[in-house]
Amino acid sequence: MIVRAGDDAERSDEEERRMMIVVNEQQLQVDDQTTVAALLESLGYPDRGIAVALDQAVLPRSGWQTTLSDGARLEVVTAVQGG
């Protein structure tokens, strides 16, 4: 589950299992077992045509099963066709 910072989400015992991350300069709260792949899917990013950097290091697709940590910073870039 993803909660954008500032949203009035219902609080529960599960809140202790959440952490804050930053995606493209936007602060989000996610479950503590969230992987990069799960995050990208839940945010609606396509399966192809994107590049991901985790904590300022390019993350190859083979690393997308990495579990995020509290305070992680991701940059997601979508390829755009054009000339």
Phi, psi and omega in degrees: 000140179242133177235124178286142180304134180094346177292146176271081180272147177294131183272144180208183177298333181292343182301330179295340181262022179248161179216163179260135174226172177233128178237117181049049177068010178249125182281132180229153173250128183227163174297150185288353177253015183291131175265165176302314181300315180296321179297312181301317179297314183293335178272357175086017178286147179290161179290333184231161175081023176230155174236145183233134171243132178245119182051047175070017176236131179300133182250112179294158180308326179296343179261005184288350175274003177299132175280131181289155177244160180303131179087001180301146178239122179244143170239127180241126181242130179257131178290138178235128180280143179166185184221000000 
